[in-house]
Amino acid sequence: MPLRHAIEIHARHRPDAVAVDISGDSLTYGVLFDRITRLHSALTALPGRGHPALSLSKEARLFAVATGNHPATSTLLATAMATPHAVAVLDPQWPDDMLQRTLAKLPPDVVFCLSSQSALIHAAGKLGIPAICVDSGDLDEFLGDGLAPPWTAPDDTFLVGFTSGTTSQPKAFARARHSWRVSLDASRVAFALTDRSHCFAPGPLAHGISMYALAETLDLGATFYGTSRFDLASAHHAMRGAKRIVAVPTLLGVLSHGPAQNHITEITTAGAKLDPALLTRARNVFPRARVHEYYGASELGFVSLNTHGRDSSSAPANSVGHPFAHVSLSIRKDGAEVTQGDAGTIFVRGDLAIDTYLWGGRNSGFRREGPWATVGDIGRLNTDGSLAILGREGGMVITAGHNVYPQEVETALAHISGVEAAVVLGRTHPSRGQEIVAIVETDSALDEIRARLAISLPRYKLPRQFLRTGEWPLTSSGKIARATLQDWLDNEDPRLERFKA
């Protein structure tokens, strides 16, 4: 059933039921559907720029959202899910120049932002794009009189998402409506969801795991809880009405402290491998909850699932679970499928993978081979059919649910005066999955390096630790031996020491 139809049914049958609550600012299903129809009316009235890279109907518009977890964000995202219009979700944590470049690369018909985002508003003005500040009353003035949304086409674009790449410009991809429809049907069964699965998602709505949790919850007719800005006190307050938590392991770790929370019965987590110590803490703080740990990617959708009960799991601890019912896996090396148990590149066949990037996909891990797709993860199939992840082609680091290519951080370091050489690696971290570590040769002060990096990179791409070495290990061709440095890092070799400049 299309999400538009589901929300309308909930609005008719239970108009006073709370659909969304962001830090106490709530919308009922009746009010939410009314605002969706009014926003649909206003968007339809806008002159369309035309977006040949996307699959959109004639009356559909592309709008950009850079509003973070402002309460209005839920209405904006729900409108893209339930009407013919598409949304480009911009992360407000990006540096201003990155936001501006993204806006220029795919100019939307309107951008929704915060009044504090002056650089973005200025950039939109130069491009002739209306900017609606959702925190200043602009949104209420923008809304139309209300227009019933038409049925949407399964192959039409509803979401333009972004994932990190090898350059400072994020890679863009488009999602068709049918891909999330298949996902919603799959996750309802896999995660045991019902109309009582009131969900708390503490993460940013600009990130896929929280955005998808909103779609799941609205599809069910349950209540979605979030916070405008995360802190532990507000999270515990918001969590009181929830039965379910959806969070990356980093945030799940923050929540897994204090007295037992017996009202939570389901937890869904993804973005990094769940550390055994964190799983134990989560089981203690949420003793009645099953923990659904899934592996996937923005480009691939759901791939595999490991569900942890109180005392056991559905797959071995060193795995990321068994494939979802709609997914087939193939482990390949040099174009041929390997023997079970051998390592190779993980290819996925299903209904959820994107076709290609809109831009930025050159030299990325994502590629297709006929109906099969991969993001370049290396893994193997265990004898029970579960999937184990071993690494990633090119050494891409996944930290707290974000994909970070070391080359991008190294390039940013290379542009800092005084930095002679830099290698960026990933190191296993108990809650973030991996953490970013920079090994540098420089006479510059560490505070200066960090400040300069913060200008050009989002916060999640900044190294959490800086190290130095007395002598770089070299390959036979005279290049820095990255594999040797990784081994030193993993084994805490004394030849790497903390940066004290």
N, C-alpha and C positions, 0 to 999 in steps of 0.2 A: 504494500500500500504506500503510495507517495507520501512524503512527510507533510506536504500541504494538506492532504486529505486527513491525515492523523490529527494534526493540530486543530483543524476545523471541527472534527468530531469531538475532540476533548473540549473545545470552546462551547459547543452546543450542549453537550451532555453534562459538563461540569465546569461552567463558566467561572465559578468562584474558587476553583482549585488553584493553588499557587503553582505556576509554571517555572518561574525563575526567581531566585532571591540572591542578590549580590550585596553582601554586607548590610542586610536589612532592607534594601530597596527592592521591593518585590513587584511582580507582574502576575496577575491571574491569567488563566488560559483565555478567558473572554477578552481581557484587555490586550493580551499579546496578539491574538488573531486580529483584533480591530486595528492595532498599530501596524501589523503586517499589511493589511489591505490598504491603509492610508499611505504607507511608505511605497507600496507597489504603485499606487495611483500617482504619487509625486515623481517616482522614477520614470514611469511610462511617459509622463508629460515632458521630460527633458529631451532636448535635441540629442540624438545619438551620433557619436563620432564614427561608429563602425569599427569592428574589431575582427579583421579577417583571420587572425591567428586562433580565434575562439569559435566554438560552435554555439551561436546564439540566434534566437528567433528575431524577427524584425522589430518586435516591440520591446525586446529585452535590452537592458542597459548594464554596463559594467561599472560598479562603484567600488572605491577603495576604502578600507577601514584601517585607521591607525590609532584606535581609541583605547587600546589595552583592555583592562578589566573594568572600564566605566560601565555602570548599569545599562546604558543604552546599547552596549555592544551586543548583548544577547538578542535584542530586537533586530539589529542590523544583520547578524549572522543568520537568524531564523528566517528572515526575509529572503535571503539568497537560497536557503534550503527549500523554501515553500513557494516560490514564485519563479517566473522565467529569468529573473535577473541573476547576474553573477557577481561575486565579491572577490576582490584581491585583498588578502589579509596581510597588512604590513606590520612588522614588529616594531613597536615604538622604542624598543631598546637599541635599534640600529642607530648608528651615527647619522646626523642630519644629512650629510652628503650622500650616504647610501640610500636614505629614504627619497631624496630628490632624484637621484639617478634612476631608481626603480620607477618613480612616478613618470619620468620622462620616457622610459623605455616602453611602458604600456600605459599611455594616458587614459585614465578612466573618465566616465562622463560626470562624475562628482566624487569628491573625497570627503569622508567624515573623519574629523580629528578633534583634538582638544585645543582650547584657546591658547594654551601655553606653547603650542607647536608652531611658533612664528615662522621658522625657516621653511617648514612644510607648507604653511599657508601662503607664504611669499612665492615658493616654487610653483604651487598650483595656480596662483594668479598669473604668473608669467606664461603659463601654458594655456590660460583661458579656461581652467577647470574650477567650477564652483567649489568652495570649501565650506562645509557645514560644521560648526563647532557644537558638539553635542552637550557641552557643559555650560552653554550660555543661552539656552532657549532657542537657538537656531533650528534645532531639529523639530520642535513642535510647530514652528512657523513653516517649515519646509513640507510637513506632512500634508497630503491631499485630503479630499473628502471621503475617500474610501472607494475601492474598486475590487470586486471579487477576482482573485487571481485565476487565470485559466489553467488548464492542466498542462503540466510540463512534459517535455520530450525526454526520454531516457538518455539519449546520446548528447543532449545539450550540456554545455559547460555551466557549472554552478560555482566553482571554486578555482581561483588561481592561488596556488600555494608556493612557498619558497623554501628551498633547502640550501644549506651551505655548499660552497663550491671551492674550486682551486683558485679563484680570484676573489677580490673583495666584493664583487657584484654577486648577490645570491642567484642561484639557479631557479628558474620559474617553471612550474608545471601546471597543467590544467586537469581538473577532475570532472568527469561526466557524472550525471545524476545516478545512472544505474550502478556505478561502482560502489557508492555508499549505500544504495538500496540493498545490494548483495551483502555488504558488510553488516548492515543493521540486522538483517535476517540471521546472519551467521553469529554475530555477537550476542543476540538475544538468547540463543540456545546455549552457546559456549559459556557465557557468564551467568546463566540462570537468572535472567532479568524478568521482572514483572512490573505492573503499574505501581507497585509499592517499593520499587528500587530507587528511592529518593537518593540522589547522588551529590556528593561533595567533591568538587575538583578544585584543588587549591592553586593550580598552576595558571599561567597566562593563557587567555583565550586565543591568543595569536598562535599558540602551539597546537599541533594536530591532536595530541592526546586529550586536551581539555575541550577543544572545539568539537571533536567527535563525541565526547561524553555528553555535551549539550544536545547534540542531535539524537543520541541514544535515548536520553531522558525525555525529550519532547515527543519522540516517537512512541514511547511507552505511556505517556500521560502522567509521569511522576514529576517530582520537583527537583530542579537543578539548583544547587547551592554553590556560591563562589564568594570570593573576597575581592574588593577593589584593589587592595594591596596586602600582600601576604605578611602576616606576623602570627606568632603562635597563639596569642590570646584570641584574635579574631577568627583564626582557623578553628579553634576548639568551640567557639561560640557558634559558628556556622555549621559545624559538624553535628551539633546536637540533634538536628532534625533529619539527618541522613541515615540511610541504611547501608550505603555503599560509598567507597572512596575510590577515586581514579586519580593516580598520581605517579610521576616518575619516581624511581627509588630514592633520589635525593630528598624530595619532599615527604615521601612516606617515612623516611628515617627521622625527619624532624617531628612528624606526628606520632611516631612510635615511642613515646615517653609518657610517664605519668601513670595514673590509675587505669584499670581496665575499662575499656569502652565496649560494653556488652551489646549495645544497640547496632553496631556495625557487623553485618553478616557477609558482605562481599567486598573484596578489594581487587582492583585491576591495576596492574603496573606494567610499564614498558619503557623503553628508551635506554636501558642498560641491564646487564645481567644482575639478578637479585642476589646480593651477597648472603651467604648462609647465616651470618651473625645478624643481619638486618631482618631476615626471615624469622629468626628466633624471637627477636624483639617484637616484631609485628604480631606474631602468634601470641605473645604474652600480653600485649596491650589490647589486642583485638581477638580475644580467645574464641569467639563464635564465628569468626570470619574465615571463609575460604579465600585464598590469595591466588588470583589468576595472573600468571606472568606470561605475557605474550611477546613474541619476536615479530618484528615487521619493519617497514620503512615507509616513508612518505611516498616513495615511488612505487612500492609493491603492495601496500596494504597489509592485512594480516597474513602471517606465514605459518607460525606454529604457536602452540599453547602448552604450558605446564601449569596444572592446577594443584596447589598445595593445601591439603587439609590440615587438621590439627597435628597429626602424627605421621602423615605420609604424603607423597606427591604422585602425580600421574605419570611422571617421567623421571629419569635419573637426575640427580642434582647437578651434574656437570653438563646438562643439556638445556636447550630452550624449548623442549617439549616436542609433541607430535604435530604434524601438519593439520591445519584446519580442514574441515570436510571438503571444502571447495578448492583446495590447493593440492597440486602435485609438485614434487621436488625432484630435481636432477642434479647430481654432483658431478661436475665436469672438469677435465683438465686437457688442455690442448685440443678442445673441440669434441672430445670423446668422453662418454660417461665412465667414471671410475668404478672399481669394485667396491662393494659396500664395506665401509670401515676405513677406506682410504680418503685422504684429504683432496679437496678440489673446490672450485668456485660453485657457489650455491645458485642454481637457477630455479625460478618459480614459474609455474603455469597456473593461471586462474583468471578470475574476472576483474581483478582489482588493480592490476599494474597499469601505469600510465603508458601512453604510446611513445612519447619522447618529451624532452624539455622544450619549453617555448624559447628559452635562450640559456646559455651558460653550460650546456651539457658536454661541450668538447673536452676530452680527456677526463671525463668523470667516470665514476665506477659503474654508473647505470648504462646498460645496453640491452638490446634484444637480439635473440636468435630465433627467428620465426615466432611461435607462440610463447616462447620462454623468455624470461627477463631476469636480470640480476643487478645488484648494486655493488658487486665485487666482493661480497663477503666470502671468506674461506671457511669451509666446514666439512663435516663428515656425518654420515648416517650410522647410528649405532645399531646393534643387532636387533633391538626392539623397535626400530623404525623411528626413534627420536633423533632430533637434530642437535649436533654440537657445533658451536661457533668457535673457530680457531683464530681468526684474525680478519684482516681486510686487505685486498689488493691495494698496493700503494701506501699502506699504513695509515689510512684515515682513522682518526680518533673519534670515538663516540663518548661524549661527556655530558652527563645529566640529560640525555635525550637529544643532544645536538650533535650533528655531524660537523667535524672540524678537520680540514685538510692542513697538515703541518706546513705544507709549502706556502700557504697563504700567510701564516703567522711568521714564517721565516722571511718572506718578502717584506712584510711590514717592519721587521727588525732590521733588515738590511738597509732600509731607508732612514734609519736613525743614525745621526752623526756619531761617530766613535765606535760603532759596532762593526768589528772586523769580520766576524763569522758567527753563525748561529745555526743550531740544529734543534728542531722541535720534535718531541716524541710524546707518546702516550704511556702512562703508567697506571696499572690497576689501582682503583680506588674503591673502598668498601661501600660507598653509597652512590658515587657519581658514575660508576662503571669504569671510567678512566679519567685521569686528570692530565692536563697539559703541562709539560715540563720543557723549559727552554734551557739549552746549554749554549752559553755565549762566550765570546772573546771580545772584551771591550774594556775601555778605561772610564766609560761614562758611569754616572751614579745610577743605582738601581731605581730610585724614585723617579729620575728623569726618564728612564727607559719605559717604566710603567705608564707614566703620564703621556708620553708620546704614543705608545701603543693604544691607549684608551681613546685617542682622537680618531684613529683609523679602523679600529676593530670593535665589534660588539663585546659586551662584558664576558659572555660565555666563551669567547675565543682567546681571552687573555690567559697567559701562563699562570698557573697557581704557584709555581716554584721556579726559581732561576738557579742554575748550577754553572760551574766552570770547570775546566780541566787544564792541567799543566801542559799537556801535549795531545793534539788531536790524533786519534788512530786513523791510519790511512789504508786504502785499498792498494792493490798493485798498480792501479792506474793513477794513483795520486789523489784520489777523491777521499773525502771524509767517510770513514766506514760506519755507516748508520747502524748496521746490525751489531757491530761491536759496542757502540754507545748504548744501544738498547739493552744489550746483555749487561753492561755495567750498571745501567739504571735499574734494571729488574733485580739485580743481585747486590745493590747498594755498594758497588765497588768504590774503595777509597780514592780512586783516581778521579772521581767526580766529587767536587766539594761545593758546599753552599756558597752562593754569590754574596760577597760582603762589601762590594764597592759602593 
